[in-house]
Amino acid sequence: MKTYNKTNFFKYTYCEFQEVINFEIPERNNYKSKSNSLYYFTEDGVYRESNHWGRVASCRWRLTTVSPYKNQQRITAFAKWKDFYHLNEKEKLFFISINFETKKINIKVQNSDKAIFLFTLGDAQRREKEIKHLFKEVKWAKYFDESIEKLRYKIIMKLINSNLSLQQIKTNIKLGL
């Protein structure tokens, strides 16, 4: 596994930054990007103050905040060097976790030997979008004979634990498979 530091963390990586409250990036010993993001490097990781998250150049950096985040709002967050992962479309490093009560969807990096169904980041993000649609919309459920809650659970569990497409899953449920 590759080791990341201040010289390579910004090249094709995935990471989840955690919001840090009441931290001011020092004026000295920091780096300012062309897009006005500020970086402060420590032995353990990097602080980043920015108004844009998600797709950052060749990287995918997620932001976990204490309160809801609005785009273009400046947030300071921290990530440990060990939390950066190489990003490519071939390695299946990601799994999806769901909280059905809150309808919260999380893409996580596999960090143990658990038997979890893994996806590439692109596949996980596509499935995340489909799951959000399943939670939001109700029209699709009128063609089934089950309650929408049961259907959502069945379909989402198959989406996060198989390579079947959403259409294949719906067809199999409709046929009783």
N, C-alpha and C positions, 0 to 999 in steps of 0.2 A: 504494500500500500504506500502511496506517495505521501511524503511529508510536506506540509504547506507552511509558508512563512511570508514575510512581507515582500519577497521578491517574486512569488509565483501564485499567490492566492487569487489573483484577478484574471487568471487564464483558464477558461473552460471549467468552472467549478460550480457546485451546488452547495448552498449553505443556508442554515436558518439562523438569522440574527435575532437576538432578544433585546427588546427595548430596555434602555437604561434611563431611569429618571434621575434628574439632578446631577448630570455629569457634563461638565464643560470640557470640550477638547482643548488642550493647551495650545496657545498661539505658537509656541516654539515646538519643535520636534514633531510636526505633523506634515501631512501631504495633502495638497488640494488638487483635485482632478480638474479636467477641462470643463466638466459639467457642474463644478462648484461643490462637489462632495468633499467632506473633510475626513481624513483618516488619521488615526493615532495608533501606533503600533506598540504592543507590549510583548513581553516574553511569552505570555499565555495566548494572545490573540490580537484582534484588531477591533477598535472602536470606529464606527462609521456614522457620520452625521450627513443626512441627505434628504432630499425631497422626492426621490424616486427609488423604488424597490421593485423586485420581480426580475424582469429582464434587464440586466446591467451588462452592456457590451456582450461578451461571449459567455457570461455567467447567468445563473438563475439563483438569485438571492431572495429568500423569503424573509418576511419581517413578522415577528410575533410581538404584538403590542399589548400594553396593559389596558388601554381603552381603544375604541374603534379608530382606525386609521383612515384618513382621507388623502387621496392623491394630492401631491404638491405640498403637503404639510411636512416640515422638517422634523425628523426624528433621529435621535441618537440611539444606536444599538451596538451590541457587542457580540462577537463570535470567537470561539476558541479555535486555534489552528487545527486541532484534531477534528473539528466539526465540518471542515471543508472536504468535499469529495469530488473526484474527477468526473466531469460531465461528458458523456458521449451517448450516442443513440444505440449502442450495442449492449452495454452492461445493464443487467437487470439488478438494480440496487434498491429499488423503492417499493414500498407497500402502502396500502391505503387503509386508514382506520376511520371508523364512523361512530359518532355518537348519535343514535337514532332519536333520543329525547330532544337534544338541542339542534339536531340536523347539522352538526359540525363535521366537516370532512378534513382529514389531515393526511398529507403525503409525508411519509417518514422514510428515513434511510435505515436499511437493515443494519443493525449493529450487534447482532448475536446470531447464533446458529438455529434460531427458531424456525420451524417449518411454516413459513409464511409465503404466500404466493407473491412473487416479485415481478415488477414491471420496469421498463426503461422510464425515464422521467417524462418523456413525451407521451407514452402510453398512459402513465398514471395521471397526467394532467388532462388527457382526453376523457378518461373515465371519471375524473373529478367533475368535469363539466357536465357529463351525462347524469351523474348522481345529483348534482344541483338542480338540473332540469326535472328529474324524477321527484325531488322534494317540492319543487315550486309548482309544477303543472299538475292538473288532474284529468285533463281530457283523455289522455292515453289509457286511463284505467277503465273507461266505460265499456271497453271491449272484453272485459274479463268478468268472471262470476265471483270474485273474491273481494274482500274489503281492500281499500287502497293501502291501508297500513300493512296488511299481510303481503300484498303484492310488492310494495316498496321493499320490504325486508327481504323477501325471496330474491327479487331481481338484483338488489344492491349487493347482497351476499354473494350471488353468483358473479356479479361484475368484478368484485374485489378478490375473488378466489378462483378465477378461471381466465382462459384466453377467449372465451366465447364473446361474440359481439352482443350489443344490447338487443339487436333484432333477433339474433339466434336465441337468446335467453327468453325473450317474450314469446317467440314462436313455440319453443319447447314447453313453456308454461301453458300456453293456449292448448297445445296438443296433449297436455297431461304427462309430459316426459320429465 
